[in-house]
Amino acid sequence: MKRLLIALFAFSPLFAAAADAPSVLVRTEPLRRHAINETLVGYGTLAPEIGGTINLSLPRPGRISAFDVSPGQVVKQGTKLLEFRTAAGAALGYRQAQNALAYARSELARTEQLRAQKLATGSQVAAARKTLADAEAALEAQRRLGTGTASETVKAPFDGVVVGIGAALGDRLAAGASVLKLARLSGLRVLLGIEPSDSFAVRPGMPVRLTPVFDAERKVEAHVAAVHGMVDPQTQLVNVVVRIDSGNLLPGMRVKGEITLASRTGWAVPRSAVLHDGDGNYLFQVSEGVARRVAVTVESDGDRLLGISGAGLDSALKVVVQGNYELSDGMAVREAAR
């Protein structure tokens, strides 16, 4: 009996040490397989599609008498944009063309009468008819230029946004001068800048998710339209062209574009589960209340999940996703209640 008491006393510190062994409170999740996208991120600014922007101009000289819109304003087809008054010199040209036509008509009639009386030749009649045809053509040209219109209301030819205004109220403009720039809202494009070394992995048709930089809740799905074959001299990046319908995005928005290069199914864990030290990437799995370090390789990097692989991964064991910074291999853990 005495020997038994001595033995128990001798081993009691071990029992106490076991009872007081440190443990770390952690949160775990099952190791699952997910669809993992290998993505490439680029940034750019939305702009109207080439060919979707027009410069409104008037084919005759005049001045702006009223503006009804401002830059950035969204307009519907038929909305009044501005009021334009034709210059006096242009209006004079129209009246002169009218007078020339009236004179050519009367001269042809007189020449035909003289011809009937044998007092004019056939060539004189032909010349009078040519003069009339020239006068009619000149007047038609003036009509197309609008010189016969003293004042004109210019309206939006389609739904769009006013990108810029190139004149001020009261400005006297030459014929063909740009007055206003209007862009369609039905088509936008963005040039996503990516590293030149990454550009060889991008192909037209690859899916792209566009997200405004300052509004992550707003997303638009699109596809790569083209990849430029040169480095932009200003940004030193290669531009990837993405075209979209306007959706819920507007010209001028700064957006983040995630290009999906490839998609596969594999092991995926939250980003917080994977740690890194001098030996590489690793995570902890829990086996019978003990943390086991497992070396892993990060195969892909997503928004929330990392695609991983590793020979030591055990699909039956949970992965530590919080509290892992305090762990070492073989340390006791206790799992937090969900």
Steps between C-alpha positions, in 0.01 A plus 500: 500500500783731588672427169174579315469838672859585413436409134188712483683791657784462252267511197264769625701790340455335159126483556498862605705602195264309271201662664657847462626448139441824302235498226394759247143602421448471124225503245495226240325414177476175303739459208284531189536490126387808308491631147817711493557777248848609406462874450700800385413849625523825305367852546361754256243773439171449315460705183249513214565246227688624195234593247248559779599866538409772252600864468195713429578784263309730265592516128458881489641791699297653780484542877367314804196681637405248773637188677259257666748236625828481692796256495418167659125537453309192385256575219230309316458494124326821391612704802577863410874561518549854372366782284703615198452819296630514143753773417379788283758424229378141468138615480600743223647211300164320517310803374749547218450138397122556496540810282735317263245220460216740427712683242608172331136389467391826342803504270425149380139591428609811302760302302244231411263771372777645285579156371136454399527827304824385336685776688712269721703193426470154652833544677371813673201304630729222620720756677196649673387157617847430639495830685164405652628156606806661663279749686275220627804302621643807676173568681472132606853517642403809702190318629713207618733739678197650671585856404134565435419429865543806720492303828532125563435287808759222520368182666666181623506237222510213755499421870837597641711712729649842426875436510609857431397840366737673259346846488360763732171684486519776239809363322513565127596175332643417160329241283574146624630608842435241774238622745423203722622141550237233572570137593263206485418329828435167330865407457806552718853367504790490743872447449627284786871543558692178575869414524660425161614158624137409580360611167596176322260305724197713406284410200190660344182345638629445855245595769552830684326633810499880524454668838509875573799576723283688749192277483583130536131402507448601138627237255471447124596184314674544165763342275840597362454657157867544407853514640731776378828390350711783643586664832318824577775768512325686781415214738763247387222239507326300229134594448225238493185624326167410665171610344169508688148629478466781749321283759525689826837658423568850369775659287788631708472231769828351620455122500683186604491216249554136597586292196436127544793321338398146600252317722543167679379307806739444792564551869421852612532669839443854629796730453547522877571125523829514307815630672854547372848475650851414389393147409217616275119500520323286757178455696384310806254212512357370827537130588363382838537845654854556372618740226689335216704719266452420131712647221290627208543665163276791402366419154266796452404820677135609513305768685434291812643156428842366417528194281758269660663160461717293730593135549427519872145633475237277661145560383365349823667763721388855559715801411582777748382833356536723809751484784762328284762772558542374856543135403799276458509140384361263766343770716169421669198695375144549603241594243277805544129436510321612184 
